[in-house]
Amino acid sequence: MNRRNRYRLAACAWAAVLAGCASVAPTAPADRSQVAATLPTGWSRAAPAADAAAAPDWWAGFDDPLLAPLVDDALAANLDLASARASVERARALRDLADAGRQPQLGSSASGGRVRSGENYSRQLSVGLDASWEADFFGASAATSAAAGADLAAAGATLQATRLSVASETAIAYLQWQGTREQLAIARDSTASQEQTLQLVQWRVQAGLASSVDAEQARANLEQTRAQLPALQTTLQQTENSLALLLGQAPATLGPRLAAAPAALPRVPAMPAGVPADLLRRRPDLLAAEWNVGSALATLDARRADRLPSFALSGSLALRAATWSGLGGAGAVAASVLAGVNWPVFDGGATRAQIAAQQATLAATQASYRAAVLNALADVEDNLVALDRGSERVAALERAADAAANAAELARARYRSGLIDFGTLLDAERSLLSARSTLAGARTDFALAGVRLYKGLGGGWSAEATRP
């Protein structure tokens, strides 16, 4: 083996020795046992049991031919999701940067120049390798790396929380659009019916069977109903624009696509609620808050380790000579190994202040985590009761709407026969419009509660996607 190969082998061996001293500490989320111990054992409202998290494509359970494609498109093109994905990539790069700081550092150098000593000049050439490594005896670097890993996990969970939010908001916007469209259809039907009533009253006035007061009341009732149309059309277009933005599209571009929407609102599937403790592993926003606690705790460990001594090891292997050919000589080899220790003695209280600040940060993240858990429980409870009572409300309003339709039809026939006055017919028509509008709103609210319950339960994401 020639000298040059021996030098290369020595450099590689030196780097391998330093690399063997490094280790990587695993990251872990915060301990959730204290929070889980305070959760209720069940929900206040009965709900179907769930052995696992809600299905990742829960929106397909609503059995609407347009809802699922809209949600899928939103998940592919939504700009908030694109931003959240970029945040994950940034967190991954910062995690890699923190891990790289714990590894041995190896560099190469080359230099050449002339040195003057009195009247004499000499040339000096040098090529070599420099290596360094800081021993992490007290875990400062490991804690920093663990904090970066927790930040990456939190970013991944936030991405999934954003995904769940986008899917839910898309479904909500679509259902609100459908509900507004139904209200608009009801208002148009009522307008057409009241136009016929006005014509009937005018005929009776001309025949001397009714007064002009009845005609003016019929006209006022018609115009009041007709005035609802522009407001509903505005709301319908605004809801369509909101839906387009969720899909990453320009406003007023979904009209042709929404024209194929079914006339009726989709059915609400059974909700797999499970037990409250399931939320700690099923809701990505809770996992993100949990990982934030883990990051703050690891950072606190790093700040505490900053008070302790740090140890560094460095070395170099170089060839120095006056000529290029001389670099291959035995006397050209220069090697050094240095060890150092750094122990802060007095820093004016800076380290103590950093520890106190990080302790406050940890307390804040812990409080945020507990608040997020309580808000998650409230989300589920609110929508469980909305579904439970909403179904009863829809059923009662359906009966009321049927009765109002029968009453309006009978009143119109009896008024045509002269058996009742116009005031009775007017009240019947107003009651019918109110009953149908209220029923449409109740059906929309019931469907929205189903979507919000799925969101509250944390459905529509994969736990694997939150891991660093």
MOMO-V35611 format. One record per backbone hydrogen bond with DSSP energy under -0.5 kcal/mol. NH is the residue of the N-H (numbers start at 1). CO is the residue of the C=O. Records with the same first field share a line. If there is no record, write none. Layout:
NH->CO ; CO
//
This chain:
6->2
7->3
8->4
9->5
10->6
11->7
12->8
13->9
14->10
15->11
16->12
17->13
18->14
19->15
20->16
21->17 ; 18
22->19
25->23
30->290
36->32
37->33
38->34 ; 35
39->36
48->271
58->55
60->57
61->58
62->59
63->60
68->64
70->66
71->67
72->68
73->69
74->70
75->71
76->72
77->73
78->74
82->78
83->79
84->80
85->81
86->82
87->83
88->84
89->85
90->86
91->87
92->88
93->89
94->90
95->91
96->92
97->93
98->94
99->95
100->96
101->97
102->99
103->100
105->132
106->104
107->130
109->128
111->126
113->124
115->122
117->120
120->117
122->115
124->113
125->321
126->111
127->319
128->109
129->317
130->107
131->315
132->105
133->313
135->133 ; 311
137->135
139->136
143->139
144->140
145->141
146->142
147->143
148->144
149->145
150->146
151->147
152->148
153->149
154->150
155->151
156->152
157->153
158->154
159->155
160->156
161->157
162->158
163->159
164->160
165->161
166->162
167->163
168->164
169->165
170->166
171->167
172->168
173->169
174->170
175->171
176->172
177->173
178->174
179->175
180->176
181->177
182->178
183->179
184->180
185->181
186->182
187->183
188->184
189->185
190->186
191->187
192->188
193->189
194->190
195->191
196->192
197->193
198->194
199->195
200->196
201->197
202->198
203->199
204->200
205->201
206->202
207->203
208->205
209->204
210->204
214->211
215->211
216->212
217->213
218->214
219->215
220->216
221->217
222->218
223->219
224->220
225->221
226->222
227->223
228->225
229->226
230->226
231->227
232->228
233->229
234->230
235->231
236->232
237->233
238->234
239->235
240->236
241->237
242->238
243->239
244->240
245->241
246->242
247->243
248->245
249->244
253->250
258->254
259->255
260->257
261->258
267->62
269->267
272->270
273->48 ; 271
274->48
278->275
279->276
280->277
281->278
282->278
283->279
284->282
287->283
288->284
289->285
290->286
291->287
292->288
293->289
294->290
295->291
296->292
297->293
298->294
299->295
300->296
301->297
302->298
303->299
304->300
305->301
306->302
307->304
308->305
310->342
311->135
312->340
313->133
314->338
315->131
316->336
317->129
318->334
319->127
320->332
321->125
327->323 ; 324
328->325
329->326
332->329
333->330
334->318
336->316
338->314
340->312
342->310
350->347
353->349
354->350
355->351
356->352
357->353
358->354
359->355
360->356
361->357
362->358
363->359
364->360
365->361
366->362
367->363
368->364
369->365
370->366
371->367
372->368
373->369
374->370
375->371
376->372
377->373
378->374
379->375
380->376
381->377
382->378
383->379
384->380
385->381
386->382
387->383
388->384
389->385
390->386
391->387
392->388
393->389
394->390
395->391
396->392
397->393
398->394
399->395
400->396
401->397
402->398
403->399
404->400
405->401
406->402
407->403
408->404
409->405
410->406
411->407
412->408
413->409
414->410
415->411
416->412
417->413
418->415
419->414
420->414
424->421
425->421
426->422
427->423
428->424
429->425
430->426
431->427
432->428
433->429
434->430
435->431
436->432
437->433
438->434
439->435
440->436
441->437
442->438
443->439
444->440
445->441
446->442
447->443
448->444
449->445
450->446
451->447
452->448
453->449
454->450
455->451
456->452
457->453
458->454 ; 455
459->454
460->54
465->462
466->463
467->464
//
